[in-house]
């Protein structure tokens, strides 16, 4: 019985992403992640297989499993990478957009997301997974909400409503836009994005100080 418990514990510990120690390993992980991105975007998360991803990377399945023992671990690593890129883009945009109106800031954020999804079409697929770790999901949402709040605090004239509430509204509309992007039928209808953008603009205009 004790041996069984030790074996179970060992198996659990082994099912973790292996961090590469050399540059060659980092390069291999980068290739595997980009291959996974292409397969997830093309096939969807549930239909994608590790065998397809290895083939896309021109790698052996053993090499893929060496770094990512399971598909959820691979998807999570790719999702975190894309989230970090999104957050970096929002920070950069905030630095270049000081003095925008609240409505202009909201539209800039919305347009940045649209451009991001176009560049990384796998992002909506990753965001729609049912096996995202809850603690990481909550942490990422909080970080994005704070980035948006920091962006909105720069608005001129200033926002008079609760900034945190406004950031939450913006984030929720962005989430809906991401969900729409993962729906093949809705994604073809650009009017959905236009309406979401208009809703965001109107709400932020209402939240702005009036002269």
C-alpha positions in Angstrom: 0.0 0.0 0.0 2.8 2.4 0.9 4.5 1.7 -2.4 1.3 2.4 -4.2 1.0 5.8 -2.5 4.7 6.6 -3.4 4.1 5.7 -7.0 1.0 7.9 -7.1 2.8 10.8 -5.6 5.7 10.4 -8.1 3.3 10.3 -11.0 1.6 13.5 -9.9 4.9 15.3 -9.5 6.1 14.2 -12.9 3.1 15.7 -14.6 4.5 19.2 -14.6 6.0 21.3 -17.3 9.7 20.8 -17.6 11.7 24.1 -17.6 14.5 23.9 -20.2 18.0 24.6 -18.7 19.9 25.3 -21.9 19.3 27.7 -24.9 18.7 24.7 -27.1 15.9 23.6 -24.8 14.4 27.1 -24.8 14.4 27.2 -28.5 12.7 23.8 -28.7 10.0 24.9 -26.3 9.4 28.0 -28.4 9.0 25.9 -31.5 6.6 23.5 -29.7 4.5 26.4 -28.4 4.1 28.0 -31.8 3.2 24.6 -33.3 0.5 24.2 -30.6 -0.8 27.7 -31.4 -1.3 26.8 -35.0 -3.0 23.5 -34.2 -5.3 25.0 -31.6 -6.3 27.8 -33.9 -6.9 25.4 -36.8 -8.6 22.5 -34.9 -9.8 23.9 -31.6 -8.7 22.8 -28.2 -10.7 19.6 -27.8 -10.0 18.3 -31.2 -6.3 19.1 -31.2 -4.0 16.1 -30.4 -0.4 16.0 -29.1 0.5 13.9 -32.1 -0.7 16.7 -34.5 1.2 19.3 -32.5 4.4 17.2 -32.5 4.1 16.8 -36.3 3.5 20.5 -36.8 6.7 21.2 -34.8 8.6 18.5 -36.9 9.4 17.0 -33.6 9.0 13.5 -32.1 6.1 12.9 -29.7 8.6 12.0 -27.1 10.3 15.4 -27.3 6.9 17.1 -26.9 6.0 15.0 -23.8 9.5 15.6 -22.4 8.6 19.3 -21.9 4.8 19.1 -21.8 3.5 15.8 -20.3 -0.2 16.6 -21.1 -2.2 18.8 -23.4 -3.7 20.9 -20.6 -0.1 21.7 -19.4 0.9 22.7 -22.9 -2.2 24.8 -23.4 -1.7 26.5 -20.1 1.9 27.4 -20.9 0.8 28.8 -24.2 -2.1 30.7 -22.7 0.2 32.3 -20.1 2.6 33.3 -22.8 -0.1 35.0 -24.8 -1.5 36.7 -21.7 1.9 38.2 -20.9 2.1 39.5 -24.5 -1.3 41.0 -24.2 -0.5 42.7 -20.9 2.8 44.0 -22.3 0.9 45.5 -25.3 -1.6 47.2 -22.9 1.2 48.7 -20.9 2.9 50.0 -24.0 -0.3 51.4 -25.3 -1.1 53.1 -22.0 2.3 54.9 -22.1 1.5 56.2 -25.6 -2.1 57.2 -25.0 -1.8 59.6 -22.1 -4.5 62.3 -22.3 -7.0 60.4 -24.4 -10.7 60.8 -23.4 -12.3 57.9 -21.5 -14.2 56.9 -24.6 -11.0 57.1 -26.7 -9.1 55.0 -24.1 -11.8 52.3 -24.1 -11.8 52.2 -27.9 -8.0 52.0 -28.0 -8.1 49.0 -25.6 -10.9 47.4 -27.7 -9.0 47.9 -30.9 -5.8 46.6 -29.4 -7.6 43.4 -28.4 -9.0 43.0 -31.9 -5.5 43.4 -33.4 -4.1 41.0 -30.8 -6.7 38.3 -31.7 -5.9 38.7 -35.4 -2.2 38.2 -34.6 -2.9 35.3 -32.2 -6.0 33.5 -33.4 -5.4 30.7 -30.9 -6.1 33.1 -28.0 -9.9 32.8 -27.9 -9.5 29.0 -28.1 -7.2 29.0 -25.1 -9.4 31.4 -23.2 -12.4 29.2 -23.7 -10.9 26.1 -22.2 -12.8 24.4 -19.4 -9.7 23.2 -17.6 -8.1 26.6 -16.9 -6.8 26.6 -13.3 -9.2 28.7 -11.2 -6.5 30.4 -9.2 -4.5 31.4 -12.2 -7.6 32.6 -14.0 -8.6 34.8 -11.1 -5.1 36.2 -10.9 -4.9 37.0 -14.6 -8.3 38.7 -14.5 -7.2 40.9 -11.6 -4.0 41.9 -13.3 -5.8 42.8 -16.5 -8.4 44.7 -14.6 -5.7 46.8 -12.9 -4.0 47.5 -16.1 -7.2 48.7 -17.6 -7.9 50.8 -14.5 -4.5 52.4 -14.7 -5.2 53.2 -18.4 -8.5 54.8 -17.5 -7.0 56.9 -14.7 -5.1 58.8 -17.4 -8.3 59.9 -19.2 -8.9 63.6 -19.7 -11.4 64.8 -18.7 -11.3 62.4 -15.8 -13.7 59.6 -15.1 -16.1 60.5 -12.2 -17.5 57.0 -11.7 -15.7 54.2 -9.8 -12.6 53.5 -11.9 -12.4 49.9 -10.7 -16.0 49.3 -11.7 -15.4 50.9 -15.1 -12.3 48.7 -15.6 -14.5 45.6 -14.7 -17.0 46.6 -17.3 -14.4 47.1 -19.9 -12.8 43.7 -19.1 -16.2 42.0 -19.3 -16.9 43.5 -22.7 -13.5 42.4 -23.8 -14.3 38.9 -22.5 -17.5 38.8 -24.6 -15.5 40.0 -27.6 -13.1 37.1 -27.1 -16.0 34.6 -26.8 -17.5 36.0 -30.0 -14.1 35.5 -31.7 -14.2 31.8 -30.9 -17.6 31.3 -32.4 -17.2 30.7 -36.2 -20.7 32.0 -37.0 -20.5 35.2 -34.8 -16.9 35.9 -35.8 -18.1 36.5 -39.4 -20.5 39.2 -38.3 -18.4 42.3 -37.8 -21.5 44.1 -36.5 -21.1 42.2 -33.2 -17.7 43.8 -32.6 -19.1 47.2 -33.7 -21.9 47.0 -31.3 -19.7 46.0 -28.4 -17.4 48.9 -29.2 -20.3 51.3 -29.3 -21.6 50.1 -26.0 -18.2 50.6 -24.4 -17.9 54.1 -25.8 -21.4 55.1 -24.6 -20.8 53.8 -21.1 -17.4 55.5 -20.7 -18.8 58.8 -22.1 -21.5 58.6 -19.4 -18.8 58.1 -16.8 -16.8 61.1 -17.8 -16.8 64.4 -15.9 -18.9 67.0 -17.6 -17.7 70.6 -17.9 
